[in-house]
Each structure stands twice: as C-alpha cells, then as structure tokens.
C-alpha cells in the first residue's frame, strides 16, 4: 500500500484550487457543456473545482432553463453530477443575473449568488483560473 501511495504522489499533482469562469450562453452551441466537462474532469482527479457562471452563462443556472425543449443537449444532467464529483462550489454572478432579468430565487438548488465584486475578490484565492 505504501508503494501505491508513493507512486500516486509522484504522478499526481497536489490538490489545486481551480476556478472555471463560464461566460457563454447555454444556447449558443456546446461550449458551456464542454467547459463544465473540463471542470468535472479536474474534479475527477481530486482537484478542488469551483464553477463560476457569469455573463450569459447564468441562464444555465436557472430552474426555468429547459435546453431539450429549446433543441439543445441536456447539459442539466451535468448539474446532477456536481455533488458526485465533489465540485467545491457553484457560483453565479448576481450582477449578470440581474442584467438577464432574473432573480436569485430562480436559481437551481446548490447554486450560490455573489456580486461581481465578491467574485473578483475570490479569484486571487485560486491556484488556477480558467476563463472560457
């Protein structure tokens, strides 16, 4: 068991805090879904991943969003995997939410709302920030 542990330590990097900023609308192709997949892949390798939805990506975090009905792939299934993959947090920008004419009470369960200023203050606490 000690050998397996030393091999893992040699080939697997130490846990990093990773923030993934999602900006694209869920209705402009598969980019949002692919970006979420990146986050799930990092989380599968024991990295601490936070998904931060900004700009038009906030639409994906609302209960009323129905991608299949709009003719898109059901990316909402990925939201169900966040707990399984131990996604550290799912955050939506409250300012972007307001610009889309949406309110916090419309968010999916488990999604936190923070102001743009709070998100900006949070970003320096991450080891890696990926903005797509």
C-alpha angles and dihedrals in degrees: 000000000000090000092053090049093052091048091051091049090051097049103030118067120231116270112283129197106238127188118195115196112206116198108158124099114252087233101061101077133291099310095105092048092048091049091052087050089057089054092049090049092053090047091050087062093055098263120144104244128189119187113209116192115204138161111006094346088080087079089073091061097059123100091225094060110111109179097177092053088052090051099258134120113276100256089166089083086071090061088061089057095055093088093044091052090043096238102192096222143342112215132183124198107245091204092055090045090056091048088057090052093249133129134217093251088066094063124111118255113278096025115121123207120220133169121252089251092054091049091049090052091048097052097073089060091068126087092213130023118192117191118191 
